[in-house]
């Protein structure tokens, strides 16, 4: 056990002992004692997300924004959500099934994991919404989805064996952009045991945000490596001040590629090449170094580099809430990853990223006009039909508009 974990467990034990006076409030007392200021910080961040959510909903006309069930529960009430994580542990402790030390350690781990995971999701969602907020001022309209509900989660979205975008927007004078949040995810190809192994790999390399120029409704491309269309941009979001010191296990059958379908073999080979790249060794050396392990532990900086090596986007950004040390930024720059740091909750600091994103917008092959006026919609449909039947042309439409404007002026005089 590390010294840091030792200190954490010791603090957790003291908190449990302090809260035993009223066992009916044990879980919430423990959370308040152990997390302290972090709880207040969570509520502050939730307010930032709520404010940005309302702005985006008003601008784009969304009726609601959907999040995962877990995250939705957290932002409704962080304190209450964390309390739910301790329900079973508390019940077992009070019945004598867990010793005090065991309860303290399990409770500490549960609330730490839940808090960190949800705070990370919160900042990621805020950043995505802030980007949409900034892009709107350029004249953006939503093309997809058409039901005025923005979903920032991926649960069940691949059941039809395709990977759809979270949102597609048209930006006046630029073109269309397709946003994919935390893709790719497993497709509904059946429940065979060999494919389950592939999905472990498939979900391991999941950038926070991939952006494609144009209207891209599906990114599955099984004959390529990796089996998705190459993104124009990838954006990663980091909310912790020391994120680059953190480590993550990249899971999946990295050390023992399976020999099933050809596309899957190519996908795993591509992962090996990317992993060898960030480790600075050949593919053979990377395999030998890992032996028969079912994954590899990498720092967060190396994971970001792995995303770039595998997906090879035209451009990649890392957006950090806090200042990033120069040496970390330089290392990422060697992989053509641009660091935009010290953002906090200030959307104006994302201006540079927005400018770069718009460079990848592609003119659409079709155009969307939205109106809430039923009569205007009927007129526009009629004009469209007459235009397609060549009954009217550009000059006749312009003459109609000019005569209408002239008539209004004469009437007002």
C-alpha positions, 0 to 999 in steps of 0.5 A: 500500500502506498504512503498516500493510500495509507494516509487516506485510509487513516483519515477514513478510519478517523472519520468513521470513528467520529461519525459513530455517535449517530449511525442513522447519518453515518454515510453522509457524516463520513462523506462530509468528514472525508471529502470536506471542501471537495463537496462544495467544489462539486456543487460549484461545478454543477452550477457552471454546467447548469448555466452553460446548459441553459445557454446552449439550450436557449441558443440552439432550441434544445428541449433538453440535454441528456446525460448518462443515468449515473452522471444525471444522478450526480448533478441532481445532488452530488452529496445524495449521489455519493451517499447512495454509493455507501448504502450497502457498505453501511448496511453490512458494517452496522450488521457486523459483516464489515470491520471498521477498517474495512468499511472505512477503506471501502467507503473511501474508495467508493466515494473517491472513484465516484467523485473523480469520475463524475467531476471528469464527466462534468468538465468534459460536458461543460467544455463540449457545451462551451464549444457549441456556445462559442460556435453558435455566434458564427451562425450555427444551426442544428442538422442532427438530431432532428428531435431538439434533444441533445444527447451527450451520452452513448448508451445504446446508440450502436444497437443498429450496427452503426455509430451515429454522431451526437450532433451535426451543425451547419455553420454559415459561411463555413459548412458542416461539422459532426461531433462524436462524444466518447466514440467508438463503442461496441457494436451489436454484432452478437454475443460470441465470446471472441467478440467480447474480447475485442470490445475490451480493446475497442472501448479502451481507446475512446477519445473524449471528442472526435470531430469530422468535417461535413455531415458524417452520420456513421464512422464505422469502417471495418476494413481500415485500421482502426475500424472507424473513419479517420477523425479530422480533430480529436479533443481531450479534456483534463480537469485535474491540476496534476492530470499528467501524473495520473496513470491508467490501465489500458485494458484489452488483449494487447499481449495476445492478439486474436486471429479471428476476422481480418478486420479485428486482427488489423485493429489490434495490430494498429494498437500495437503500432500505436503503443510501440510508438508512445513507448519508443520501441518496436512492435516486437519489443512492446509485445516482449515488454508486456509479456502475457499481461492483459493490459499496460499501465500508462500515464495520462500523457502517454494515453493521449499520445496513444490516441494520436498514434492510433487515430492519426487525426489532422489536428489534436487538442488537449484542453486543461482546466489548469495550467500545464507544465511547459515540459508536459506541453512540449512532450505532447507537442512532439506528437502534434498535440496542441495544449490549450490550458488554464481554461477554468470555466471561461468559454472565451478562452476556447476561442483559438480552438473554435477557430481551428475547428471551423477550418475543418467544416465542409460545405453540405450537399443539402441545406436546412432552413428551420422555422416555427411559422407554419405558413412560412414553411408551406410557402418555402415548400411550395417554392422548393417544388416550383424550383425543382419543376423549373417553373421558377428560377433565381431571377423570378424569385428575386423579382418577387422579393424586390416587388414585395419590398417595393410594395411595402415601402409604397404602402408605408408612404 
